[in-house]
Amino acid sequence: LKGHHQEALKLLLEVEHLIPKPDAGDAEIFDHIAQAYLKLGDKPKALDYLKRASTLNPEDAKIRQRLEEVSH
């Protein structure tokens, strides 16, 4: 949903609720949620989701890079 960040975030959060366990998840979904929060100006929530994505997929260079950028 390019350019429709609020709508995209709503859909992504709905997908997140379909994840069976709270400690499980999909790094890509969390990364997309983080990007939507960034576009909406909510850096703390974006950082939280980037940390979760990084925990699930620590080898993903794009997630690591975004996490580093948002952390500073």
N, C-alpha and C positions, 0 to 999 in steps of 0.2 A: 504494500500500500504506500508506494512512494509519495511523499509529501503529506500523507494523512497519518501523522504520527500518533495522534490520540486514538484513532480507530485501530491502528496497528497494535498499539500497546494493549488495548482492550482485548483484542483477539489473542495476542500472545499470552496474556495473563490467564485467559480462559484455557488455553492449551496447557499452561503450567499447572492448573488445577486438575488436569487429567493425569498427571504424573502420580503413580500409585503410592510412593513413599516420600516423605518430606526430605530425606537425605539423598534421594535419587534425583535424576533429572537428565536433561539433555543440554550439554554445554552450548550447543548452537542456539537453542531456544533462549537460554539465559543471556547469551551474547546479544541476541536480537532485542530482548527486553531491555538490556542495558543501553543499547544504541537508541532505542525509542525514548527512554528516560533522558538520555543526553540531548536529544533533539528537542525535548520538552523543557530542558533546563533544570532537571532534577539530578544533579551530580551525585548526591549521597546514595540515592537508590540505584543509579547506574553503577556506582562503585561496588555496592553490595552484590549486584547481579554479575558483574565482571569477576568478582572474587569467587563466586559460586561456580561460574563457568570455568575459571582457571583451575579450581580444585578438581572438577570433573575431567578436564582435559588439559593437564599442565604442559603438554607438548605443543599445543596450538600457538604458533608464533603470533598470529593476528590478535588472539585474545590477550596474550601476554603484553603485546605492544599497547593495546587499548587500555589495559589495566595500568600499565606504567604511565601512560599519558594522563589518565584521569586521576591517578594517585598524586600527581604533582601539581 
